[in-house]
């Protein structure tokens, strides 16, 4: 198991290196980074001084080496907008994004997996059809539209919850529901299809012939063998919620990492954008490592 984890850690370091290289290249592929960062009415003298201060007057390979070395040390430069360390601004927003992620993924797992198992077990029944309709709607409805409709209904009309911001648990309800809708639909559909495939296996028919109870067959035999794709999609959805909640955080004015990325792009604060992308990539890599470890726990053969 130790060798398995070490191998995944080495692969993660390589992925983070590629992510840093991609961030470095994308900023420069979009044009002269200096012209993108300075105001439109900046003078030629100011532009040249800014270019020198940011190190963009050096050869590209030297810039790349300095960027990678700084990233290893956690130094992505200073925010052009707030004049503070870019990485510190990012870490200040991480707790809010983690809180929203946890608030969205826990009810998603608690609801979607049982619904998927029940739909597979009662295949073709009214429960299965109702679950299928709900999951299709969950995947079809855009997050931004759902968020706006939830605000209109529960905040503007009924006045049950706040329209946005962060404070009490009531502020979490609408953004977490908005984020959970799509993830719940995906996990439910995959759980159902995986369970249907497993329930048609020979060993399940053998277990039924031996007189084992339905609960034991579903949870101990069927679900354990169907768990690998479910773990995969759940891990992916956690990464999507943490790093991809840009629209949702913007709609609900949630002070998380996604909203910081939007604000930094709007104000052309590229040091903060680079630090944000690195942190998001790092969190997704951590989630992938945890998913790989769960693979090895569920199916020990994977360690080999």
C-alpha positions as CSV (number, residue, x, y, z in Angstrom):
1,X,0.0,0.0,0.0
2,X,2.9,2.4,0.8
3,X,4.4,1.8,-2.6
4,X,1.0,2.4,-4.2
5,X,0.6,5.7,-2.4
6,X,4.2,6.9,-3.2
7,X,3.7,6.1,-6.9
8,X,0.5,8.3,-6.9
9,X,2.4,11.1,-5.1
10,X,5.1,11.1,-7.7
11,X,2.5,11.2,-10.5
12,X,0.8,14.1,-8.6
13,X,4.0,16.1,-8.5
14,X,4.4,15.7,-12.3
15,X,0.7,16.8,-12.8
16,X,1.3,19.9,-10.7
17,X,4.4,20.7,-12.7
18,X,2.4,20.4,-16.0
19,X,-0.3,22.6,-14.4
20,X,2.3,25.3,-13.6
21,X,3.7,25.1,-17.1
22,X,0.2,25.5,-18.6
23,X,-0.5,28.5,-16.4
24,X,2.8,30.1,-17.4
25,X,2.1,29.5,-21.1
26,X,-1.5,30.6,-21.1
27,X,-0.8,34.0,-19.7
28,X,1.7,34.6,-22.5
29,X,-0.3,33.1,-25.3
30,X,-3.1,35.6,-24.6
31,X,-0.7,38.4,-25.7
32,X,1.9,40.6,-24.1
33,X,1.2,40.1,-20.3
34,X,2.3,43.6,-19.5
35,X,-0.2,45.2,-21.9
36,X,-2.9,42.9,-20.4
37,X,-2.1,44.0,-16.8
38,X,-1.5,47.8,-17.2
39,X,-4.4,50.3,-17.6
40,X,-5.3,51.2,-21.2
41,X,-4.1,54.8,-20.7
42,X,-0.7,53.9,-19.3
43,X,2.3,55.8,-20.7
44,X,5.2,54.1,-22.5
45,X,7.5,54.9,-19.5
46,X,5.1,53.3,-17.0
47,X,4.8,50.2,-19.2
48,X,8.5,49.8,-19.5
49,X,9.0,50.3,-15.8
50,X,6.2,47.8,-15.0
51,X,7.8,45.3,-17.4
52,X,11.1,45.6,-15.6
53,X,9.5,45.3,-12.1
54,X,7.6,42.2,-13.1
55,X,10.6,40.6,-14.7
56,X,9.0,40.4,-18.2
57,X,12.1,42.0,-19.8
58,X,14.1,38.9,-19.1
59,X,14.5,35.9,-21.6
60,X,11.5,33.6,-21.6
61,X,13.4,30.6,-20.2
62,X,14.7,32.7,-17.3
63,X,11.1,33.9,-16.7
64,X,9.9,30.3,-16.7
65,X,12.6,29.1,-14.3
66,X,11.9,32.0,-11.9
67,X,8.2,31.3,-12.1
68,X,8.6,27.6,-11.3
69,X,11.1,28.3,-8.5
70,X,8.8,30.9,-7.0
71,X,5.8,28.5,-7.2
72,X,7.7,25.8,-5.4
73,X,8.3,28.3,-2.6
74,X,4.7,29.5,-2.7
75,X,5.5,32.8,-4.2
76,X,3.3,33.9,-7.1
77,X,4.0,37.5,-6.7
78,X,1.8,40.3,-5.4
79,X,-1.8,41.0,-6.3
80,X,-2.0,43.9,-8.7
81,X,-5.4,44.8,-7.3
82,X,-5.0,44.4,-3.5
83,X,-1.2,44.8,-3.3
84,X,-0.9,41.7,-1.1
85,X,0.7,38.3,-1.6
86,X,-1.3,36.5,-4.3
87,X,-1.1,33.1,-2.6
88,X,-2.2,34.5,0.8
89,X,-5.3,36.0,-0.9
90,X,-6.1,32.6,-2.4
91,X,-5.7,30.8,0.9
92,X,-8.0,33.3,2.6
93,X,-10.8,32.2,0.2
94,X,-10.1,28.4,0.4
95,X,-12.1,27.9,3.7
96,X,-15.3,29.4,2.2
97,X,-15.0,27.2,-0.9
98,X,-14.3,24.1,1.2
99,X,-17.4,24.9,3.4
100,X,-19.6,25.2,0.3
101,X,-18.1,22.0,-1.2
102,X,-18.8,20.0,2.0
103,X,-22.3,21.5,2.3
104,X,-23.1,20.4,-1.3
105,X,-21.4,17.0,-1.5
106,X,-22.6,15.5,1.8
107,X,-26.3,15.6,1.0
108,X,-25.5,14.6,-2.6
109,X,-23.9,11.4,-1.4
110,X,-26.5,10.7,1.2
111,X,-29.3,11.0,-1.3
112,X,-28.0,10.0,-4.7
113,X,-26.5,6.6,-3.8
114,X,-29.6,5.3,-2.0
115,X,-31.8,6.6,-4.8
116,X,-29.6,4.9,-7.4
117,X,-29.5,1.6,-5.5
118,X,-33.3,1.6,-5.1
119,X,-33.9,2.5,-8.7
120,X,-31.7,-0.3,-9.9
121,X,-33.3,-2.8,-7.5
122,X,-36.9,-1.7,-8.5
123,X,-36.0,-1.3,-12.2
124,X,-39.0,-0.3,-14.3
125,X,-41.1,0.7,-11.3
126,X,-42.6,4.1,-10.6
127,X,-39.7,4.8,-8.2
128,X,-37.2,4.1,-11.0
129,X,-39.1,6.2,-13.5
130,X,-39.5,9.1,-11.0
131,X,-35.8,8.9,-10.2
132,X,-34.9,8.9,-13.9
133,X,-37.0,12.0,-14.5
134,X,-35.4,13.9,-11.6
135,X,-31.8,13.0,-12.7
136,X,-32.5,14.0,-16.3
137,X,-33.8,17.4,-15.1
138,X,-30.9,17.8,-12.7
139,X,-28.4,17.4,-15.5
140,X,-30.4,19.4,-18.1
141,X,-31.1,22.5,-16.0
142,X,-28.1,25.0,-16.1
143,X,-26.7,26.0,-12.7
144,X,-27.0,29.7,-13.3
145,X,-30.7,29.4,-14.2
146,X,-31.4,27.2,-11.2
147,X,-29.6,29.6,-8.8
148,X,-31.6,32.6,-10.1
149,X,-34.9,30.7,-9.8
150,X,-34.1,29.7,-6.3
151,X,-33.3,33.3,-5.3
152,X,-36.5,34.5,-7.0
153,X,-38.6,31.9,-5.2
154,X,-37.1,31.5,-1.8
155,X,-35.4,34.8,-1.2
156,X,-37.4,37.4,-3.1
157,X,-41.0,36.0,-2.9
158,X,-41.0,33.9,0.2
159,X,-38.1,35.7,2.0
160,X,-37.0,32.4,3.8
161,X,-33.3,32.7,3.1
162,X,-30.8,35.4,2.2
163,X,-30.2,36.2,-1.5
164,X,-26.4,35.8,-1.1
165,X,-23.3,36.5,1.0
166,X,-21.8,34.4,3.8
167,X,-22.8,34.5,7.5
168,X,-25.2,32.0,9.0
169,X,-26.1,28.5,7.9
170,X,-29.1,30.0,6.1
171,X,-26.7,31.5,3.6
172,X,-25.4,28.1,2.7
173,X,-28.8,26.6,1.6
174,X,-29.3,28.1,-1.8
175,X,-25.7,27.8,-3.2
176,X,-25.3,24.3,-1.9
177,X,-28.6,23.2,-3.4
178,X,-27.6,24.8,-6.7
179,X,-24.3,23.0,-6.7
180,X,-25.7,19.7,-5.5
181,X,-28.4,19.4,-8.2
182,X,-26.1,18.5,-11.1
183,X,-23.8,16.3,-9.0
184,X,-26.7,14.4,-7.5
185,X,-28.1,13.7,-10.9
186,X,-24.8,12.3,-12.2
187,X,-24.0,10.2,-9.2
188,X,-27.6,8.8,-9.1
189,X,-27.5,7.8,-12.8
190,X,-24.1,6.2,-12.5
191,X,-25.1,4.3,-9.3
192,X,-28.2,3.0,-11.0
193,X,-26.4,1.8,-14.1
194,X,-23.5,0.2,-12.2
195,X,-25.9,-1.6,-9.8
196,X,-28.0,-2.9,-12.7
197,X,-24.9,-4.3,-14.3
198,X,-23.8,-6.0,-11.1
199,X,-27.3,-7.3,-10.2
200,X,-27.3,-9.3,-13.5
201,X,-24.1,-11.1,-12.6
202,X,-24.0,-14.9,-11.9
203,X,-22.8,-14.5,-8.3
204,X,-25.8,-12.4,-7.5
205,X,-28.2,-15.1,-8.8
206,X,-26.2,-17.6,-6.7
207,X,-26.6,-15.5,-3.6
208,X,-30.3,-15.3,-4.2
209,X,-30.5,-19.0,-4.7
210,X,-28.8,-19.5,-1.3
211,X,-31.6,-17.6,0.3
212,X,-29.6,-14.4,1.3
213,X,-31.7,-11.4,2.2
214,X,-32.1,-8.5,-0.3
215,X,-30.4,-6.1,2.0
216,X,-27.3,-8.3,2.3
217,X,-27.2,-8.9,-1.4
218,X,-27.5,-5.2,-2.3
219,X,-25.0,-3.8,0.2
220,X,-22.5,-6.5,0.8
221,X,-22.3,-8.2,-2.6
222,X,-23.7,-5.8,-5.3
223,X,-22.8,-2.4,-4.0
224,X,-19.2,-3.3,-3.1
225,X,-18.5,-4.5,-6.6
226,X,-20.3,-1.5,-8.2
227,X,-18.4,1.0,-5.9
228,X,-15.4,1.7,-8.2
229,X,-17.2,3.8,-10.8
230,X,-19.3,5.5,-8.0
231,X,-16.1,6.5,-6.1
232,X,-14.7,7.8,-9.4
233,X,-17.6,10.0,-10.3
234,X,-18.0,11.2,-6.7
235,X,-14.3,12.3,-6.6
236,X,-14.7,14.1,-9.9
237,X,-17.8,15.9,-8.6
238,X,-16.0,17.1,-5.5
239,X,-13.3,18.5,-7.7
240,X,-15.9,20.1,-10.0
241,X,-17.7,21.7,-7.0
242,X,-14.5,23.0,-5.4
243,X,-12.9,24.4,-8.5
244,X,-15.8,24.9,-10.8
245,X,-18.2,26.8,-8.6
246,X,-17.4,30.1,-10.4
247,X,-20.9,30.9,-11.6
248,X,-22.6,29.8,-8.4
249,X,-20.3,31.8,-6.2
250,X,-20.8,34.8,-8.4
251,X,-24.6,34.6,-8.4
252,X,-24.8,34.2,-4.6
253,X,-21.9,36.6,-3.8
254,X,-20.1,33.7,-2.0
255,X,-16.6,34.8,-1.0
256,X,-14.9,31.7,-2.3
257,X,-12.1,30.8,-4.6
258,X,-14.3,30.7,-7.7
259,X,-15.5,34.3,-7.2
260,X,-11.9,35.4,-6.6
261,X,-10.9,33.9,-10.0
262,X,-13.6,35.8,-11.7
263,X,-12.7,39.1,-10.0
264,X,-9.0,38.6,-10.7
265,X,-9.7,37.9,-14.4
266,X,-11.9,41.0,-14.7
267,X,-9.3,43.2,-13.1
268,X,-6.5,41.5,-15.0
269,X,-4.8,40.5,-11.8
270,X,-2.9,37.6,-13.3
271,X,-0.6,36.8,-10.3
272,X,-3.8,36.0,-8.3
273,X,-5.2,34.0,-11.2
274,X,-2.1,31.9,-11.4
275,X,-2.0,31.3,-7.7
276,X,-5.8,30.3,-7.8
277,X,-5.3,27.9,-10.6
278,X,-2.4,26.2,-8.9
279,X,-4.3,25.8,-5.6
280,X,-7.3,24.4,-7.4
281,X,-5.1,22.0,-9.3
282,X,-3.5,20.9,-6.1
283,X,-6.8,20.3,-4.4
284,X,-8.0,18.2,-7.3
285,X,-4.8,16.2,-7.2
286,X,-5.3,15.6,-3.5
287,X,-8.9,14.4,-4.2
288,X,-7.6,12.1,-6.9
289,X,-5.1,10.5,-4.5
290,X,-7.8,9.9,-1.9
291,X,-9.9,8.3,-4.6
292,X,-7.0,6.1,-5.6
293,X,-6.6,5.0,-2.0
294,X,-10.3,4.2,-1.8
295,X,-9.9,2.1,-4.9
296,X,-7.2,0.1,-3.2
297,X,-9.3,-0.3,-0.1
298,X,-12.4,-1.5,-2.0
299,X,-10.5,-3.7,-4.4
300,X,-7.0,-4.8,-3.1
301,X,-6.1,-6.1,-6.5
302,X,-5.7,-2.5,-7.7
303,X,-2.6,-2.1,-5.5
304,X,-0.8,-4.6,-7.8
